[in-house]
Amino acid sequence: MSLLFAGRRQAAAHRAAIPSGRLRWLHRSLVGWGFAGPATALVVGLSIFPAVWAFLISLQKWNGIAPAKPIGLLNYELMVQDPDLLAAVRHTLVFTVLFVPSSIFLGMLIAVALNRPIKLVGFYGRASSSRSSRRRRRPASWPASSSTPSTAPPTPCCAPSACRSSSSWRASLRRSR
């Protein structure tokens, strides 16, 4: 009888361990951040931190070897005056407008195609099977090293229907269709 109610006792003990009110809210928040924290740290570490670091480096004149000299927004002023900037922005916009919708459309097209039933699936299955797969399969109770039964009779592994020959298995498969 104690096994029947063991789950209820553990649940009651767990509820008693969690306080009510503000501490309960804090407990739920900490549990939530326990799940979301690693993903948040990954996003911050791999995207936001490098973006901020790149902006700080852009405010300096630095060749990677000599010490950096702070120049403020001069790099951005020079970039706006560059005639190739407009061409680069235009090419980026054209590629984005053409590639993003076409990749979404192609992905949806493939998803719809894969979601439909495959025509002639039975033909493909029969065409791919070879004569060697039509041989009688050895029961699971036989040793894996030999293709003949051992001297001792095989013991049934589970239900008698599990040790049928492959021909009766195919017959039962045909009946179920």
C-alpha positions as CSV (number, residue, x, y, z in Angstrom):
1,M,0.0,0.0,0.0
2,S,2.9,2.3,0.7
3,L,4.1,2.0,-2.9
4,L,0.7,3.2,-4.2
5,F,1.0,6.5,-2.3
6,A,4.7,7.0,-2.5
7,G,4.4,9.5,-5.4
8,R,1.9,11.6,-3.5
9,R,4.1,11.8,-0.5
10,Q,7.1,13.0,-2.6
11,A,4.9,15.6,-4.4
12,A,3.6,16.9,-1.1
13,A,7.2,17.1,0.3
14,H,8.3,19.0,-2.8
15,R,5.4,21.4,-2.4
16,A,6.2,22.0,1.2
17,A,9.9,22.7,0.3
18,I,8.9,25.6,-2.0
19,P,7.9,28.7,0.0
20,S,5.0,30.9,-1.0
21,G,4.9,34.5,-2.1
22,R,8.0,36.4,-3.2
23,L,10.3,33.4,-2.5
24,R,8.1,31.2,-4.8
25,W,8.4,33.9,-7.5
26,L,12.2,34.0,-7.0
27,H,12.4,30.2,-7.1
28,R,10.4,30.1,-10.4
29,S,12.6,32.9,-11.9
30,L,15.8,31.1,-11.0
31,V,14.5,27.8,-12.4
32,G,13.6,29.7,-15.6
33,W,17.0,31.3,-15.9
34,G,18.6,28.0,-15.2
35,F,17.1,26.7,-18.4
36,A,17.4,30.0,-20.5
37,G,20.8,31.0,-19.0
38,P,23.1,28.8,-21.1
39,A,21.4,29.8,-24.4
40,T,21.5,33.5,-23.4
41,A,25.2,33.3,-22.6
42,L,25.8,31.6,-25.9
43,V,23.9,34.3,-27.8
44,V,25.7,37.1,-25.9
45,G,29.1,35.5,-26.3
46,L,28.9,34.7,-30.0
47,S,27.0,37.7,-31.4
48,I,26.5,40.7,-29.1
49,F,30.0,40.8,-27.6
50,P,31.8,40.6,-31.0
51,A,29.5,43.3,-32.4
52,V,30.3,45.7,-29.5
53,W,34.0,44.8,-29.8
54,A,34.0,45.6,-33.5
55,F,32.4,48.9,-32.9
56,L,35.0,49.8,-30.3
57,I,37.8,48.8,-32.7
58,S,36.2,51.0,-35.4
59,L,36.7,54.0,-33.3
60,Q,40.5,53.5,-33.4
61,K,43.3,53.6,-36.0
62,W,45.0,50.3,-35.6
63,N,47.0,48.0,-37.9
64,G,47.0,45.0,-35.5
65,I,50.6,45.4,-34.5
66,A,51.3,48.9,-33.4
67,P,49.4,50.5,-30.5
68,A,45.9,51.8,-31.4
69,K,45.2,55.5,-31.7
70,P,41.7,56.7,-30.8
71,I,40.3,58.7,-33.8
72,G,36.6,58.8,-32.9
73,L,34.1,58.7,-35.7
74,L,36.6,59.6,-38.4
75,N,36.4,56.1,-39.9
76,Y,32.7,56.5,-40.4
77,E,33.1,59.9,-42.0
78,L,35.6,58.5,-44.5
79,M,33.3,55.5,-45.2
80,V,30.4,57.8,-46.1
81,Q,32.6,59.7,-48.5
82,D,33.7,56.5,-50.3
83,P,32.0,56.2,-53.7
84,D,32.2,52.4,-53.6
85,L,30.0,52.3,-50.4
86,L,26.8,53.0,-52.3
87,A,27.6,50.2,-54.9
88,A,28.3,47.7,-52.1
89,V,25.1,48.6,-50.2
90,R,23.1,48.2,-53.5
91,H,24.6,44.8,-54.3
92,T,23.9,43.6,-50.7
93,L,20.3,44.7,-50.9
94,V,19.8,43.1,-54.4
95,F,21.3,39.8,-53.2
96,T,19.2,39.9,-50.0
97,V,15.9,40.7,-51.9
98,L,16.6,37.9,-54.4
99,F,18.1,35.2,-52.1
100,V,16.0,35.2,-49.0
101,P,12.5,34.9,-50.6
102,S,13.8,32.3,-53.1
103,S,15.3,30.2,-50.4
104,I,12.1,30.3,-48.3
105,F,10.0,29.4,-51.4
106,L,12.3,26.5,-52.3
107,G,12.3,25.2,-48.7
108,M,8.5,25.3,-48.6
109,L,8.3,23.6,-52.0
110,I,10.5,20.8,-50.8
111,A,8.6,20.5,-47.5
112,V,5.3,20.2,-49.3
113,A,6.7,17.7,-51.8
114,L,8.1,15.5,-48.9
115,N,4.8,15.7,-47.0
116,R,2.8,14.0,-49.8
117,P,2.5,10.2,-50.0
118,I,5.1,8.7,-52.4
119,K,3.5,7.2,-55.5
120,L,4.4,3.6,-56.4
121,V,6.1,3.1,-53.0
122,G,5.3,-0.7,-53.2
123,F,7.0,-0.9,-56.6
124,Y,10.2,0.7,-55.2
125,G,10.2,-1.8,-52.3
126,R,9.8,-4.8,-54.5
127,A,12.3,-3.6,-57.1
128,S,15.0,-3.0,-54.5
129,S,14.7,-6.3,-52.7
130,S,17.1,-9.0,-53.9
131,R,16.9,-12.8,-53.9
132,S,19.2,-13.0,-50.9
133,S,16.7,-11.1,-48.8
134,R,14.0,-13.7,-49.7
135,R,15.9,-16.5,-48.0
136,R,14.6,-17.9,-44.8
137,R,15.8,-15.8,-41.9
138,R,17.4,-17.5,-38.9
139,P,15.5,-17.1,-35.6
140,A,16.8,-14.7,-33.1
141,S,17.5,-17.5,-30.6
142,W,20.2,-19.0,-32.9
143,P,23.8,-18.0,-32.2
144,A,25.0,-15.1,-34.3
145,S,28.2,-16.9,-35.4
146,S,26.5,-19.7,-37.3
147,S,23.6,-20.0,-39.7
148,T,22.6,-23.4,-38.5
149,P,20.8,-24.2,-35.2
150,S,22.8,-25.4,-32.3
151,T,22.4,-28.9,-31.0
152,A,20.1,-27.8,-28.3
153,P,16.6,-26.8,-29.4
154,P,16.1,-23.0,-29.4
155,T,14.2,-21.5,-26.5
156,P,11.4,-19.2,-27.4
157,C,12.6,-15.6,-26.9
158,C,9.1,-14.2,-26.5
159,A,5.8,-14.9,-28.2
160,P,5.8,-17.8,-30.6
161,S,4.8,-15.4,-33.4
162,A,8.2,-13.7,-33.1
163,C,10.1,-16.8,-34.3
164,R,8.1,-17.4,-37.4
165,S,9.8,-17.9,-40.7
166,S,10.0,-15.1,-43.2
167,S,7.4,-16.6,-45.5
168,S,4.7,-16.6,-42.8
169,W,5.8,-13.1,-41.9
170,R,5.3,-11.9,-45.4
171,A,1.9,-13.7,-45.6
172,S,0.8,-11.9,-42.4
173,L,2.0,-8.6,-43.8
174,R,0.0,-9.1,-47.0
175,R,-3.1,-9.9,-44.9
176,S,-2.7,-6.7,-42.9
177,R,-2.7,-4.5,-46.0
